[in-house]
């Protein structure tokens, strides 16, 4: 339900691993005999790709030492970040044609300039600094950017592997497109108006600028400490503990994800051309596998429509279940689902990790429509709000019955009570669970492709108020609620200014009388009472309704002054059906019903009123 922020980890990080010292990056390939070997290998080295029985991987010094003891024959390969020296932009103006990579300083300047140029729809959020004190920056784009609206929060992030830089530029250009086209392009305007869009162009600037702030040449996969940030997230409950020391960049990502409610996200990589969807960790398919495959296929299809044949067609025509490609542990994609309650894909956008700058426009053209379309997926599915009887938003876990596991439930944003559950077309039952409330299940929720299903859910019930109108003079009343107090003075305190007397068949209370002369001190729900008023008033009592079936009223032979417990008006024959064999007559303060006469002026019994009931022998009255 509530997500927890990881704090106080700086001490741990300060003593973890390589401590930003000089370290060697090994990029290599080797052959395996059976894919079952991958499960152990992924805990030792950072697997980058699997092509048949050939494994492409990275390692730092410690990982390399462990790997070389396993008996494989690795072939060292050139580091992808060292292969070219692309054009670099040292100013924002030099980025205008998108045929350069920004220096680190230019990148930071661009991000803050976005917010300066579009302050009404753009904010910069600094998630924290890296090992080498570079910034992890997000833009937040929304029509009411200063507020947390009840709308889907979606997020893109790129280049957590620092040498995979195509996504870095795609994200910067996407930010520019969303902002510059707002108000002039209907599609992007609708997105800004109906989504809360978060974009983090570079999640690992220490890796990207490992060779210095002035160039992406020399970029590395890992962070400054030599750890792959996409193998560094906490494992799912029951899956053991990640052996890699938690890195500060990972901590920042965990904290910002736990502070927000990103319901749909994507993590952009390079080195392949495929949309990789949940799970990476387990062979069992995600319960939402069909939906995940469909939005992945939609991304790939858009690229196919805008690129030459051969682009983004790796594996299954450009999409893959993560585990089917190769298994990993500690990845961000799976963590965003089992820990942060969202849905994320890993999108590999270029087979070449470090593209020549002149090709960046080309890859934007391939991906621009798909980037928008993926986020537009959040328009559909179940869009709901959960609140208490007063309209206050609730912190709720939503489970799709017969569908979800403990790792796939979604939650509301407790600030607004809104939630979003993306599902394939079908009919579903959803159970809502919140602390302090009984679970509530809503059945027959229909999900239709490319449509939004709206759902408003109230948990709990408004407290019942029994309002008893009191006329001037004598009234014959009763209570049908669980009285908050049985003390007669406290119970009648709201009308004490006009109260003259309360009495039952034997005792009496008057606020004007000295205490020693008052014989009636407590009120019982099953009894009726005479109340004398000097002026009209209404006695209102907020309390739960009495359960009539568990509160029978014992009657003696003859006349009994009793309460009417049901909360709705009833015919006498219905209300008193449990004692029909013994019933002689019934009287209210003004009317009478008689069994011998088969009727009378009294025909109904009403909440708030008391009645004299005459029976032929002792019996028990149980109202319907």
N, C-alpha and C positions, 0 to 999 in steps of 0.2 A: 504494500500500500504506500506508505510514506517511503520516499527514497532517501538514502543516507549519503551525506557528503563525506568524502575521505579527507580528513584533516590530519595535521600533525605528522606528515610523512617525510618531511624534509630531512629529519635525522636519519631515517632509514635510507633515503635516496643518497644522502651524502656519503654513506659508507658502502654503497652497492656497486659491485662490479668494477668496471674499468675506469670510472671516475673521470671521464672525458680526457683521459691520457691518450697518447698516440697509440693507435692500434691498427692492425692490418685487416683489410677487408678481403676475404677470399671469395671469388666468384668462380664456380666450377660446375662440372657435370660429371655424372657417373652412371653406370648401368646397374639395374637391380634385376634379380631373377624373378621376383614375384611381387605384386603390388601390396601384399600383406606386410612387406618390409617397411612401407611408408609410415605406418602407425608409430613405430619406434623412432624412425629417422626424424620425424617432425618434432620430436621432443629434444633433439640434439642439434640440428641445423635448421636454417630458415629456408624451406623449400620455396622456390620461386615459380617453377613450372614442371609439369610432367608431360613428356611426349613419348608415348609408348612405354618402354622400360627405361628411358633415359630421364634422370632427375637433374634439374638445374637448381642450384642452391647457392646460398650465401652462408658465410660463417665469420665470426670474429676469432681472435686467437684462441680463446678458451674452447669455443665450439669446434674449431679446426683440430685442436689437439684430441678432443674426444672422438671426433669423426674418424680421424686417421687410424685409430686403433681398432676400427670395425672390420678392416680387411678389404674395403672397396678400392678401386683403382681410379681416383678422381683425375680429371683433366682440368687444369686451371685455365680460365677464360679471361679475356680483358674485362676490366670493370666497365660496365655500360656508361657510367658517368664520365669516363675518361676518353671516350671515342671521338668526340668532336668538341670544338670550341665555338658555340653558337653566338650569334649577335646578341649583345647585351644593351639594354636601355638604361642610361644613367639619369634620365629625367622622365617625368610623366608624359611630356609631349612626344618623346621618342616611342612611347607605347601606343600612340594613336592608331597606327596601321596594323597593330598586332602581329608584327613580324620580328619581334625581339622578345627575349626574356628579360624581366626586370632585375636589376641588382636588388639586394635585400632592402637598401634604403629607398629605392624607387617603389618597391612593393609596399612598404609601410606607408609611404607618402600617398600612393594611389588609394589605399584603403581609407585613410582619413579624409582624402579629398572627396571620395564618394559621399561620405556623410556631410561634408561641408557644402557640396553642390546640391544635395537633395535632403535637407534636414527634416522635411516633413514625412519622408517615407524610408529613411535609412539611418541606422545607428551603427556605431562600431562598438563591439564588445571585446575587450581584452581578456581572454580566458586565462592568461598567465604567461610566464616566461619559461624558456627552455633551459637545458643544462648550461648553455653558453649565452643565456640572457637575451635570446631573441624572442619576439612576440608571437603568440598563437592568437591570431585575430579572426573574428567572425564579423560579418555584416548581418544585421537583422533588417529585413525589408518587409514593410507592411503599411497599409494605408493609415493606420493609427499606431505608428511605430512606438509611441511611448506607453502603450497599454498592452496588457495581456488579454486579447479578445478571445471569445469563444469560437475559435476557428482552428483548423488543422495546423499544427506546427510541423514544418517539414525542413529537412536539413541536408545539405551537400557538404562533403569534405573531400579534400584531395591531398595527394603527395605525402601521406604518412610514411611511405617509402620515399626517401628524399631524392632518389635518382629517377623517379617516375614522374616526369614533369609536364606531360601533356595535359593532364587534368588540372594542374596548377593554372595554366593559361586559360583553359576552358572556363574555369570558375571565375576568374577575373573578368573575362568577356561576358559571361552570363550576368554577373552583377551589373556591368555597364549597360547591357541590353535591357534588363528589367527596369533599371532606373531611368535611362534615357528615353525609353519608349512609353513610360507611364503617361497616360492621358492622351496618347496619340495612336497606340496600337491596342486594339480591343482585347486581344488574347493576353498580352502581358499585363494590361491594366486589370483585367479580371483576376489574374493570379495574385497581383499585389493586393487587390481589394478583398480577396476571399481566402488567402493563405497567410500564414506568418512564416516567411522564408528566411532560413539561416544558411549562410554559406561561409565556409572556412577554406580558402584557396590552398593553404599550405599548413598541414598539421605537423610537419617536421622540418622547419627551416634550418635547423642545425645540420640535417642530412643533406638538404639541397645546397646549402652554402658551406659545405664542409671544407672546400678549398678556399673560402674567403667570400666576403659579401659582394664582391664585384663580379662574380661569375658563377654559373651553375656547372661549369666544367669542374670535374673532381667531386661531383655529388656522390653521396653514398646512400645505401638503402637504410641503414640503421641510424639511430640518434647519435649524439656526440659520445655517449658511453659505449657505443657498439652494440646496442640491443635493438632488435626488430620490434618496433612499436606495435605491429600487427600480430605479435605473439605474446603480448605483455599484459593482456587484460585478465582479471580474475576468472578462474574457471567457474562453471556452473556448480551450484550446491550438489554435493555428492560425487563430484568428479575429481576430488583431490585439490591440491594447491599448486599454482603456477610456480615453477622452480626459478623463473627469471625474476630478478629484483624489480619491483614496481618502479617505473621511471616517472619523472616529474611530468613529462608530456602526457603520459597515460593518466596520471592523477588529475591533471587539468581537464582532460576529456571526460573522465568519469564524473567529476564535479559539475561540469556545465551540463552534461546529459541528465544528471540527477536533479538539477535545478529547473530544468525545462521538461516538456512533455513532447519530445519529437516522435511523432507517430509514424512517419515515413522518412527514410533517409537513404543515402547512397554514398559509397566510399570509392573514389576514383583512383585507379591504379594504371600501370602500364606493364609491358612485357608480353602481353597477349591481347586478343580482341574477342572478348566474351563477357556476358553478364552472368555473374556467379551469384546464386541465391542460396538461402538457408536450406540445410545446415552445413557448416564445414566440419563440425565436431563429431556428429553422429551419423551412422549409416541409415538409421530410421528416418523416414521422410517427415518433414515438418507437417503439422496438421493442415496448414494453409498452402501446401505444396502446389496445388493446381492454380491458386491465385498468384502465388509468387512466380510460377512459370509463365503465367499469362502476362504479367506486367513486364517481366524480363523479355519475353518474346516481342512485346509491343515496342520496347526500346530497340531491340535488334532490327525489327522490321522497319522502323523509322530510319535507322542508319542505312539499311539496304536500299531504301527508296531514295536516299540522298547521297549515296557513295557508289563507286564502281564495284562491280562484282569482285568478291574476295575480301571485302572489308567486314569486320566483325562477324565472321562466320566460323570461328573456332568451335571445336567440339560439336555440339548439337545445333548447328546452324546459328551459332552466336549466343547460346545460353547453356548453362549447366547447373545442376545441383552441385554444391561445393564439395561434398564428400565424394561424389562420383568422379570428380576431377582429381583431387587429392585431399586427404584429411589434414586439418590443422587444429591446434588447441591454442587458447588464449587470444583468438582473433576478435577484432572489434565487431564484425558483422553479427556473430552469434551473441556476443555480450549485449549488444543493443536490443536483442529480443529477450533473452532469458533474464537479464538484469534490469534493463531500462524500459521494458514493455513496449518496444517499438518494432518496426519491421525495416530491415536494411538489406541492400544488395551491394555486392562488390563489382564495380564496372571497370573492366580492363579496356581502355580506349585506344591503345596503340601498341602494336607489337614491338616497335622501337621505343625504348624507355626515354631516351633523350633525343627528341626529334630535332632536325635542323630547323632553325627559327622560320625559314621561308615556308615550311610546311604547316605552320600552326593555323593559318587561315583555312587551309584545306580541311584539317581535322575539325575545326569549328563548323564548317559547312556540313560535314558528315553528321555531327552530333547535335546541332543547335535545336532542331525540332524535337529530337528524342529527349533532350534535357528538360524541355518544357513539358513534354507529354508525361514523363515519369512523375513529375510533381503534380500534374493534373490528376493523376490516379487518386490523390487524396480527396478529390471532389466526391468520390463515390463510396459505396458501402454504407455501413450503418453510422449515422451521425446522431449522437444522443446527448442528453443532459440528465444528470441525476441530482435530485435535491430533496430536502426534507419538506415536511408539510408547509413550512413558512416560506419556501422558495430559496432557502440557503443551500449553496452548493456543497456536495459531499465528496469525501475521499473514498472512492469505491473501486473494488476489483471486479472486473466483468469476466465471466467464464461462459464460453459457448458449450452447452451441455452435449456430451457425447462426441466432442470435437477437440477441445483444448486439453493440453497437459499443464503441469505446474509451470512450465517454461514459456508458455505461449499466451497466457492471459494478458489482458490490457487493463489499464487503469484510467480513472478520470484525472483531469487536471483539477486539483482540489480548489483552486482559486475560482474557477468558473463552473466546475462540475461537468464539463464537456468531455466526451470520449468519442473515439473513432475506431470502428472494427471493420477491417477490410476482409471480405469473404467472397468466394465464388458464388454465383447465383444458386439460390436454394432457400429453404425454409428452416429457420433455426430457433432454438430456445436459449435465452440468455439468463444467467443467474447473476444477481448483483449482491455483493457482500460488502458491508461497511461496519466498522466497529460501533457497537451500541445499538444496532438495528438487526432485526431478523432478516435473513436472506429473502430476496424477492426474485421470483422467476417470471419472465415474460416469454410466452410461447408464441409460435406462429409469426415470427419476424421474417418477413420476406425480403430477400436481397435479389435485385435485378441487375444485370450487367449494365454498366455505364449509367447507373442511376443512383440517387441518394435516397436512403431510407431513414427518415427522421423518427426519433424515439425520445419521448419524454417520460422519465421514470421518477415517481415519488416514493421515497422510502419512509416508513413510519406512518403514523396517523395523527391528525390533529387531535389534541386533547378534547374530550367530550365536555360540553357545558350543558348542565341541566338548568334551565331557566324556569323558575316557578313564579308565575304572576300571583300577587297577593292583593286582594281587594280590601277596601276599608270594611272593617267588621270581621266576622268569623269566616275562616277558610279551612277546608279539610284537605290536607296535603300529605304527600309521601315522597320518598327519595328512591331513585333507581340507579344511583351511582355508588362507587366505593368511597364513602365519605372520608374526606381528608382529616376530619376530627369528629369524634363523637360527643364532644363537649357542647352542650346546648348553647351556652353563651357565645362561644367562639363561632359556632356554625351560623348563628343568626346575627352575628356582629354587623354584617353589611346592611341589615335593615333595622338595626337596634333603635334608631331614632324614632321609628314609627311602630315599634313592636310593643304590644301591651301584654300578651300572654301566649305561652305555648303549653299545651297539655295533652296527655294521652288519656287512657280510660281511668287512671288512678292517681296520676301525679301532675304537678303544675310548676311552671317557671314563669316569673315576671321580672324583667330587668328593673322595675321600679321597687320591687320588694327586697327587703333585707335577705342576705344569703341564707340565714337559718330558717326562713319561711319558704324557701324554694325547695320542693321535694323532687322535681324533675331535673336531673343533672346530665344525663346522657341520652343520645338519640340512637335508635336502632333502625337499620335500613328496612327491615321487614314490617315495621309498624307504621300505622297512620297517626297523624297528629292534627289537633285543632290549633289554629293560629289566629289570634285576634290582632288586628292592625288598626291604628288610628288614622292611617292614610294609605293609599295604594303604594305598592313598591314591588320590585322584582328581586327575588332571592336567586342568585346565580352561583352555581358550584361547579368548578372545573375538576373533573375526576373521571376515571374510567367507568364505563357502563358495567352494571352488574350482569354477571352471567346467570340468566334465569334458571337454567337447568341444574346448576350446582348450588342454588340458593332456594330450596323449598321453604315454605312457610307453614308452620304447625298451627292448625286451627282447633279450637275447643268446641264442644257442643254449645250451640247457641250463637250469640252475636260476637264477632271479632272485628276489630278496627285494624285493617291491614293496608299495606302499600301496594301500589301497582308497579311491578318491576320492569315490564317491557318498555322499549323506547319508542314504540309506535302504538297508535290507537287500535283497539281491537273490539270486535263484537263480543258481548258478554259470553255467548255460547262457546266462542273460541278461546277466550282468555281463561275461562273457568272450566274447561273441558276435563281437567284432571280430577275435579270434585263434583262432577255432574250428578253422580249417584246420591250425593249427600246434600246437595244445594237446595235451600228453601227460598231464600230471597237475598237481594242485594240493594243497598241504599247508598246514594251519594249525599251531598249536603242538600240537594234539592229534589232528587228524583229517586224512583223505586222500581225494582224489577222483582217479580214474584214467580216462582216455579209453578205454583198452583194456578196462577192466572195465565201462565205461558206468555208473560210479557209485562209491560208497564211503560212508564215514561223514560226509564233508564234503558238504553239499548247498547251503549258503548262504554268502554273503560279507557281512560286517557292517562298518559304519563304526567306525573306531578300531582295527581289527585289521589286521595285515599278513599276507601270504601268500607262500609259496614257489610260484612258477609255473615249470613245466618246458615248454619249447617246442622244436620240432624245427628251427627256423631263426630267424635274426633277424627280428623283426617289431615292430609298433607296437600297443600296447594303448590303445584309446580306450574309456573307460567310457561307457555310455548316459547 
